[in-house]
Amino acid sequence: MCMFSSEIQEVKDTKIFARLSGRETQYLVYSMSLAADQELAMILPLPVAMTSHKSLIRFISLENYPDFFSHIIQVFDTGDDMRSPDMVRSRSILEVHQVGSYEASFVPSLVDFVRLDPRFQLPESIWNSLPQYSDYGFAVFHLRVNKEGKSEPFHPMAFEFATRSPDRLFFPTIHVHDGMIHNQAYFDHHLLYQSNFDPVEQIESVLLMDAMNGDRSSIDYTRFTYLPARKFFHIEKTLGIVDGSQPCRAVRIHGEFPNQDIVLAA
């Protein structure tokens, strides 16, 4: 799922779409259903290219396309139209962007979290347990929940960021849901992507092992459609995120796995 600034009751049905732009940036779209009893923030660590001279992140509003994932997920789940192939730093307050129904900020480094609303910060002990993020940037979304503990969907959160690895697709999947880091986490994910990667190679890219079975039986790599994405998306509503001429691939992950991010590499 992701990292939350406060404890939540439930998060499920996570969907993430990723695509490399060819301009040393990556698109990322994130969606889930969440139950919580207080306002909180969702934090997504990102391997941003700190040496980039361009803007490190561009938030994209998909408020007018809340069903971004709906049709393509249905296609992958039912098998319709699919084939399965072989397989010195400023202390000023951070800028807040209104992105559809969200308020979003970009935190360029860990030390910049002091510039964020204290309600939406994580304890220092969490970051001390995650040294891999010492040179990451962070997309932070302020989520307003119904405060009744009922699970509710949110329209997809989207952005484009300058990536330090233009030959890899990064999926932020590490879980922090209760103010603690656990070695194992429950995954309920669809990871969708567009790329020219060899789909068979991705079996070795996803370094997750099924905690119960000792294998990858709870990971399905075979979801693929040869039809171009324009058959499943309203391309104009994706605002450049989806390449209408390319097909989509998906990895379905369900069950207990090591608590880590996922990277697909060529």
C-alpha positions in Angstrom: 0.0 0.0 0.0 1.9 3.1 1.2 2.9 5.1 4.3 0.3 6.9 6.4 1.0 9.6 9.0 -1.6 8.2 11.4 -3.0 4.8 12.2 -5.7 3.6 9.9 -8.5 0.9 10.2 -8.2 -0.6 6.7 -6.6 0.0 3.3 -7.4 -2.3 0.4 -7.8 -2.6 -3.4 -4.6 -0.7 -4.2 -4.0 0.1 -7.8 -0.8 1.7 -9.2 -0.1 2.6 -12.8 3.4 3.5 -14.0 5.0 4.6 -17.3 8.4 6.0 -18.2 8.0 9.1 -20.4 11.2 8.9 -22.3 12.2 12.3 -20.9 13.9 10.9 -17.8 10.6 11.2 -15.9 8.1 8.6 -14.7 4.3 8.9 -14.4 2.7 7.4 -11.4 -1.1 7.0 -10.6 -2.2 5.7 -7.2 -5.6 4.6 -6.0 -6.9 2.7 -3.0 -9.9 2.4 -0.6 -9.2 3.6 2.9 -10.9 3.6 6.3 -9.7 6.0 9.0 -11.1 8.1 11.8 -9.0 11.2 11.4 -7.4 13.4 8.7 -4.1 12.1 7.7 -1.5 12.1 5.0 -0.3 9.5 2.5 3.4 9.6 1.9 5.0 8.1 -1.2 8.8 7.8 -1.2 10.2 8.5 -4.7 13.7 7.9 -6.2 13.9 11.4 -7.6 16.9 12.7 -9.6 18.3 15.3 -7.2 20.8 16.5 -9.9 17.9 17.2 -12.4 17.6 20.8 -13.5 13.9 20.4 -14.3 11.1 20.4 -11.8 11.4 17.3 -9.6 7.6 16.7 -9.6 4.5 17.7 -11.4 1.1 16.9 -9.8 -1.7 16.0 -12.2 -5.4 16.2 -11.3 -7.5 13.2 -12.3 -10.6 14.5 -10.5 -12.4 14.4 -13.9 -11.4 10.8 -14.5 -12.2 8.9 -11.2 -12.7 5.7 -13.1 -9.2 5.7 -14.5 -8.6 2.1 -13.4 -12.1 0.7 -13.8 -12.2 -0.7 -17.3 -8.6 -1.9 -17.6 -8.8 -3.7 -14.2 -12.0 -5.4 -15.4 -10.3 -6.5 -18.6 -7.4 -8.0 -16.6 -9.7 -9.7 -14.1 -12.0 -11.2 -16.6 -9.5 -12.0 -19.4 -11.6 -10.2 -22.0 -9.5 -9.0 -25.0 -6.4 -10.4 -23.5 -3.6 -12.9 -24.4 -1.1 -14.4 -22.0 2.5 -14.3 -23.5 5.4 -16.4 -22.3 6.4 -15.1 -19.6 21.7 24.7 3.2 18.1 24.3 3.3 15.1 26.6 3.5 12.8 26.2 6.5 9.9 27.9 4.8 6.5 26.1 4.6 6.4 23.7 1.6 4.2 24.7 -1.3 0.8 23.1 -1.2 -0.8 22.2 -4.5 -4.6 21.7 -5.0 -4.8 18.6 -7.1 -8.4 17.7 -7.6 -9.9 17.0 -4.2 -6.5 16.7 -2.6 -3.9 19.0 -1.1 -0.5 17.7 -2.2 3.1 18.7 -1.4 6.5 17.6 -2.5 9.1 17.1 0.3 12.5 17.1 -1.5 14.3 15.3 1.3 13.9 13.8 4.8 15.2 17.0 6.5 12.5 19.0 4.7 9.7 17.2 6.6 10.0 19.9 9.3 8.5 22.2 6.8 5.3 20.1 6.6 2.3 20.3 8.9 3.3 18.3 12.0 0.1 16.3 11.7 1.4 14.7 8.5 4.9 13.8 9.6 6.2 10.4 10.6 8.2 9.7 13.8 12.0 10.0 13.3 12.3 6.4 14.4 10.4 5.3 11.3 12.9 7.0 9.0 15.8 5.7 11.0 14.5 2.2 10.2 14.4 3.0 6.4 17.9 4.1 5.4 17.1 3.4 1.8 15.1 6.7 1.7 17.9 8.9 3.0 18.3 10.5 -0.5 14.7 10.2 -1.7 12.0 12.8 -2.3 8.4 12.4 -1.1 5.0 13.0 -2.5 2.5 13.8 0.3 -1.3 13.8 -0.1 -3.6 15.2 2.5 -6.6 12.9 2.8 -9.9 14.0 4.2 -11.8 10.9 5.4 -15.4 10.5 6.6 -14.1 9.9 10.2 -16.7 7.1 10.6 -14.3 4.3 10.1 -15.9 3.3 6.8 -13.8 2.3 3.9 -14.1 4.7 1.0 -12.5 5.0 -2.4 -10.5 8.1 -3.4 -10.1 9.4 -7.0 -6.6 8.5 -8.3 -3.7 10.6 -7.3 -1.3 11.3 -10.1 2.0 13.0 -10.8 5.1 12.9 -13.0 8.5 13.0 -11.3 12.1 13.3 -12.4 13.5 9.8 -11.9 17.1 8.9 -11.2 16.6 5.5 -13.0 15.1 6.2 -16.4 15.4 2.5 -17.3 13.3 1.3 -14.3 9.7 1.6 -13.2 9.3 2.3 -9.5 6.2 1.3 -7.5 6.0 2.7 -3.9 4.6 -0.3 -2.1 6.2 -0.2 1.4 3.6 -0.3 4.2 3.5 1.9 7.3 -0.1 1.8 8.6 0.2 1.8 12.4 3.3 4.0 13.1 5.6 0.9 12.9 7.7 -0.9 10.4 6.9 -4.6 10.0 9.1 -7.1 8.1 6.0 -8.6 6.4 3.0 -6.8 5.0 -0.3 -7.8 3.4 -0.4 -6.9 -0.3 -3.7 -6.4 -2.2 -2.3 -4.8 -5.4 -2.7 -4.4 -9.1 0.5 -3.0 -10.6 -0.2 -1.8 -14.1 2.5 -0.5 -16.4 3.4 0.4 -20.0 6.9 -0.3 -21.2 8.9 -2.1 -23.8 10.3 -4.4 -21.1 10.3 -8.1 -21.8 7.5 -9.4 -19.5 9.3 -12.7 -18.9 12.2 -10.7 -17.4 9.9 -9.1 -14.8 9.5 -12.4 -13.0 13.0 -11.9 -11.7 12.5 -8.2 -11.2 9.8 -8.5 -8.5 11.9 -9.7 -5.6 8.9 -10.7 -3.5 8.4 -14.2 -2.1 5.1 -15.6 -0.8 5.6 -15.7 3.0 3.2 -18.6 3.4 4.2 -20.9 0.5 7.8 -20.0 0.1 7.2 -19.3 -3.6 5.5 -16.7 -5.8 2.2 -18.5 -6.2 0.4 -15.4 -5.1 1.9 -13.2 -7.8 0.4 -13.3 -11.3 2.7 -11.9 -14.0 0.7 -13.1 -17.0 -1.8 -10.4 -17.3 -1.3 -8.7 -20.6 -3.3 -7.2 -23.4 -2.1 -6.9 -27.0 -4.7 -4.2 -27.7 -3.5 -0.5 -27.4 -4.5 1.3 -24.3 -6.9 3.6 -26.2 -9.3 0.6 -26.2 -9.6 0.7 -22.4 -8.9 4.3 -21.4 -10.4 7.7 -22.3 -6.9 8.8 -23.4 -7.7 12.5 -23.4 -8.8 12.3 -19.8 -5.5 10.8 -18.7 -3.7 14.1 -19.5 -0.7 12.5 -21.1 -0.2 9.8 -18.5 -1.2 6.9 -20.7 0.2 6.2 -24.1 -2.8 5.3 -26.2 -0.7 3.4 -28.7 0.9 1.0 -26.2 -0.6 -2.1 -24.6 -0.8 -2.5 -20.8 0.7 -5.2 -18.6 -0.2 -5.9 -15.0 1.2 -7.8 -12.0 -1.4 -9.0 -9.4 0.0 -9.4 -5.9 -2.2 -10.7 -3.1 -1.0 -12.0 0.3 1.7 -11.7 2.8 5.1 -10.6 1.4 8.3 -8.8 2.5 7.5 -5.1 3.2 9.3 -3.3 0.4 9.0 -1.3 -2.7 8.8 -3.0 -6.1 11.0 -2.1 -9.1 10.6 -3.4 -12.7 13.8 -3.2 -14.8 14.6 -3.8 -18.4 
